[in-house]
Amino acid sequence: MLSTIRKYWQEQPLPVVLVLAVLFRLLAVLFSKGYGMHDDHFLIIEVAESWADNYNFNNWLPDSDGSGGPSGHSLFYTGLHYFFFKGMHQIGVFDPQVKMYFVRLIHSLLSLVIVILGYKITEHYSGKSLARQVGLLLALFWFMPMLSVRNLIEVVCVPFLMTATYLLLINSIKKRAFDYVLAGFIAGTAFSIRFQSTLFIGGLGVVLLLQKNWKGAFLFGIGAVFSICAIQGITDMIIWKRPFAEFQAYVQYNIEHARDYNTQAWYQYFLVLGGILIPPISLFFLVGFFRSWKKYTLLFLPSFIFLVFHSYFPNKQERFIFPIVPFIIILGSIGWKEWIENSTFWQRKQGLLKACWIFFWILNSIALLPVTVAYSKRNRVEAMTYLSHKKDLRYIVIEDSNRDDFLMPPLFYLRRFNSNSWGVHGVTSLHTAKDLYEEQKNLKQEEKANYVIFFQEENLAKRIADFKKYYPNLTYETAIEPGFIDKVVHHLNPRNKNQNCFIFKMQE
């Protein structure tokens, strides 16, 4: 058996890589429930489900009383989820967890494009031996399976960018007109998923111009423009009666609020890449990437433009850099291999080089399985799932009075968008239990909250006592803990708000 696997690994490595990629992505499909970050749930799943239930969460659509116009979000990717959820409803599937199994499965299959084309691009430039390594990295890097099943637009756009890059690569000799147009169309689709993909797409066009491939650049541009107009332009025309309304709002918002979020130094993304790609191998990737700028312009320039812009832009959130991570792994591996082959130092230090890779694979293997199966935001998801089974549920109170704001719970798992019997109130340091009581005391019975969730244990006894001054008849229901990974992340950085949830019923 082992000899057969070794033979396949040497002669047909791509099927072996794909088997491993599929295996770990299926584990993520089955076990990596919840959501990784705010945006991959509340900007995609929550919105799409609300539309499917005839409700306008976030007031993104113009028929909402609270709509202030375009919000700067592409509605294409969210809209695909709306149609998917609507279709699930038509066949009688309403359970949120069941829906998300299918959503994760679809995304996991899409992510295989990154593995396959990453392997093929590397094989084209550097042969089968290095392609095996790159394919294995793209399949089994500790964060890859988990991210592959998430609804992060920064990750979902990557298969489209890589497909466009691969089409341009294999068409560099034959130069068929249709392939240039197709590459542009697929690249334009990435724009309609993640607006900032335009930096990478523009980089691909610049490469064709630098190669004096005027025909290819023109046809690629035609395909990209047609795709962007056909998808983003028409979508906004239908919804807002003018093309690219959301993109205009996106640009305006980011100009006005560039420093309102996670403002960091220009080198922040180098630290992120150096950390998540596991040093010292991450340094090998970066050295190889920058050493290859001239020889492999098609891979380097679009990623470099993307990296420079995000390094310059003040708002630096880690996920923003995800679209170019696979390209850095691919080109970094190619460039590093070529350097060590011509480096007297590394030719004498083969033992050190091998030890670095052994260290990398040990750390990567330790992180791979627990991250792949991590149930992220478990406490919030399971709290909503628990309450979804309460037939008497009217409104929810989130008590988080240690803070001046409260975290919005994922109502998708509450299954209440299609009913008037849901809603969320918050008790914080600025909006107290007394304020809540004053707001609700004259409401009709069916309009009053009847369940409260206390977030985190800090000052819990005092907070419960303060709440009972106005709602004395509290009945303890259950406590829900965060998942293992959330506990680890919270321990490493308390800014990650992964608290226990304590659920009480508010008796009359």
Stockholm file with secondary structure:
# STOCKHOLM 1.0

chainA/1-508         MLSTIRKYWQEQPLPVVLVLAVLFRLLAVLFSKGYGMHDDHFLIIEVAESWADNYNFNNWLPDSDGSGGPSGHSLFYTGLHYFFFKGMHQIGVFDPQVKMYFVRLIHSLLSLVIVILGYKITEHYSGKSLARQVGLLLALFWFMPMLSVRNLIEVVCVPFLMTATYLLLINSIKKRAFDYVLAGFIAGTAFSIRFQSTLFIGGLGVVLLLQKNWKGAFLFGIGAVFSICAIQGITDMIIWKRPFAEFQAYVQYNIEHARDYNTQAWYQYFLVLGGILIPPISLFFLVGFFRSWKKYTLLFLPSFIFLVFHSYFPNKQERFIFPIVPFIIILGSIGWKEWIENSTFWQRKQGLLKACWIFFWILNSIALLPVTVAYSKRNRVEAMTYLSHKKDLRYIVIEDSNRDDFLMPPLFYLRRFNSNSWGVHGVTSLHTAKDLYEEQKNLKQEEKANYVIFFQEENLAKRIADFKKYYPNLTYETAIEPGFIDKVVHHLNPRNKNQNCFIFKMQE
#=GR chainA/1-508 SS CHHHHHHHHHHCHHHHHHHHHHHHHHHHHHHCCBCSSHHHHHTTHHHHHHHHTTCCGGGCSTTSTTCCSCCSCCHHHHHHHHHHHHHHHHTTCCCHHHHHHHHHHHHHHHHHHHHHHHHHHHHHHHCHHHHHHHHHHHHHSTTHHHHHTSCCHHHHTHHHHHHHHHHHHHHHHHCCHHHHHHHHHHHHHHHHHCGGGHHHHHHHHHHHHHTTCHHHHHHHHHHHHHHHIIIIIHHHHHHHSSTTHHHHHHHHHHHHTTTSSCBCCTTHHHHHHHHHTCTTHHHHHHHHHHHTTTTTHHHHHHHHHHHHHHHHSSBCCGGGGGGGHHHHHHHHHHHHHHHHHTCHHHHHCHHHHHHHHHHHHHHHHHHHHHHHTCCBTHHHHHHHHHHHTCTTCCCEEEECTTSSSCCCCCGGGTTCTTSSSCCEEEECSSSCHHHHHHHHTTSCGGGSCCEEEEESSTTHHHHHHHHHTTCCCEEEEEEECCCHHHHHHHHHCTTSCCCCEEEEEECC
#=GC SS_cons         CHHHHHHHHHHCHHHHHHHHHHHHHHHHHHHCCBCSSHHHHHTTHHHHHHHHTTCCGGGCSTTSTTCCSCCSCCHHHHHHHHHHHHHHHHTTCCCHHHHHHHHHHHHHHHHHHHHHHHHHHHHHHHCHHHHHHHHHHHHHSTTHHHHHTSCCHHHHTHHHHHHHHHHHHHHHHHCCHHHHHHHHHHHHHHHHHCGGGHHHHHHHHHHHHHTTCHHHHHHHHHHHHHHHIIIIIHHHHHHHSSTTHHHHHHHHHHHHTTTSSCBCCTTHHHHHHHHHTCTTHHHHHHHHHHHTTTTTHHHHHHHHHHHHHHHHSSBCCGGGGGGGHHHHHHHHHHHHHHHHHTCHHHHHCHHHHHHHHHHHHHHHHHHHHHHHTCCBTHHHHHHHHHHHTCTTCCCEEEECTTSSSCCCCCGGGTTCTTSSSCCEEEECSSSCHHHHHHHHTTSCGGGSCCEEEEESSTTHHHHHHHHHTTCCCEEEEEEECCCHHHHHHHHHCTTSCCCCEEEEEECC
//
